[in-house]
Amino acid sequence: PMAWQTVENIKAMMDRVRYLTLEDVSPPEDLVKQHEKILIALENHDPELAAQALHEHLSAILQTITIVSQQKNEWFVN
């Protein structure tokens, strides 16, 4: 339960960043393609492809955070 709560908290913060920057940093069509790759891998019971697709998706999230934090530093100040 604690791990899931942590994931939900991080996801909520990431969702806010993505919604505020969708068109400039992470276009919706790219996100859909990333999620489709993950879904296809899961449907095909292909753990290697699923891991690769998830890694690509999470890497894109990290890139988004980096770009947005440089552009909108005030969003990330505690």
Secondary structure as the mmCIF struct_conf table of DSSP 4:
data_model
#
loop_
_struct_conf.conf_type_id
_struct_conf.id
_struct_conf.beg_label_comp_id
_struct_conf.beg_label_asym_id
_struct_conf.beg_label_seq_id
_struct_conf.end_label_comp_id
_struct_conf.end_label_asym_id
_struct_conf.end_label_seq_id
HELX_RH_AL_P HELX_RH_AL_P1 MET A 2 THR A 21
TURN_TY1_P TURN_TY1_P1 LEU A 22 VAL A 25
BEND BEND1 SER A 26 SER A 26
HELX_RH_AL_P HELX_RH_AL_P2 PRO A 28 GLU A 43
TURN_TY1_P TURN_TY1_P2 ASN A 44 HIS A 45
HELX_RH_AL_P HELX_RH_AL_P3 PRO A 47 GLN A 71
HELX_RH_3T_P HELX_RH_3T_P1 ASN A 73 PHE A 76
#
